[in-house]
Amino acid sequence: MENFYNDGFGWVCKHCERELKTDNSQLRLMTEGEAESKNPPLSNPALAKWLDAARTILTCPRCGITEPLEKV
């Protein structure tokens, strides 16, 4: 994959992760009380989502980049 990699928890956008690291943003887990909100923030904003129900195309909700998943 050119734009995404699997970190064992999910697919991560390489470009956004690099940007977030250079911005000195610290990715963190939710603190006490945040988990109860209806829209808790993701611990990794560069985490990709599936664009289709067949799970063949990934998209980054942060930058909008998409890439088809190549089946091996």
Buried (B, 14 or more C-beta within 10 A) or exposed (E): EEBBEEEEEBBBBBBBBEBBEEEEEEEEEEEEEEEEEEEEEEEBBBBBEEBEEEEEBBBBEBEEBEBEBEEE
